[in-house]
Amino acid sequence: MTIIAESGPGVLLSVSPATAGWQYLSFSVIELAAGENHTQRLDGAETAVVPLAGRGTVRLDDHTHDVSRASVFAELSPVAYAPPGVEVAIEAADQGLTFAIGSAPAEGWYPARLIQPSTIRSEVRGGGAALRQVNHTLAAPIEAERLILYEVYVPRGTWSGWAPHRHDGVDGSPYLEETYYFRMDRPEGFWMHRNWDDGSGYVGDGPAPFDQVMTGGDGDCALVPGGYHSSVACPGANMYFLNYLAGELVGEERATPPCFHSDFTWIESDWGSGAWELPVVDPSGDRSP
């Protein structure tokens, strides 16, 4: 990947293959004040831009598009896609503009374009304490080479990514690198995220056990370099997160599902099965039925 031109202030966070220790995915969140701009052109990589808040323009070579978003909690936004060699120029309007931008190696199969929210598939997944809305922001059948993007809305006190799943090339899963960019709808809100593998069922050169638990607040990011993973919102704040993924899957292969941990998939048949009704025990000691 060669950066031909890059400029612009306001980088809030940045993840690259060099800093993350992986191969494919780059991801940044950038905040521009009114009139500021960010410009880049990548040879050998595709780029996707997701507005998060504010107003501005996104120019893809000679084509300029107006973009705006009140907030990630209020509405979906158009997504700008650029193949290798196309200059991406983002300029903030009077309200300023905050956006996510990410890239992955590509050859240039698909044209530069603005993807409208009306073409983005949305679904409600899970149930019980794992009910969430998943928007397929840049996922099959929306065309891209390696990049996959989701925007997920998680009610407070609720889990996402349940049953725990993996996509690190282990146990027949596809290899994908992933970032989680979290927003909370209250400033005191926080999230927790776990990457893990207990190593059970593997011998010889199988995965070594590890357990990584992260926590953060509004605007923080978690990386998924491997293992099973899932996330949860604290009881006092609703949670949004934006996933950028990239790896070995290309084109239509991007629809390949991850591998789910078999110890936890039983709940999918009945999300309410076994849930307690309180009180569980009677403080008076009365054991009568």
Secondary structure, DSSP 8 states (H G I E B T S, - for coil): -EEEEEE-S-EEEEE-HHHHT-SS-EEEEEEE-TT-EEEEEEETEEEEEEEEEEEEEEEETTEEEEEEES-TTT----EEEE-TT-EEEEEEEEEEEEEEEEEEE----S--EEE-GGGSEEEEE--GGG-EEEEEEE-TTS--SS-EEEEEEE-TT-EEEEEEEE-BSSTT--BEEEEEEEEESSTT--EEEEEEE--TT--TTS---EEEEEEE-TT-EEEE-SSEEEEEE-TTS-EEEEEEEEES--GGGGG---EE-TTTGGGGG-TTTT---S-SS-TT-----
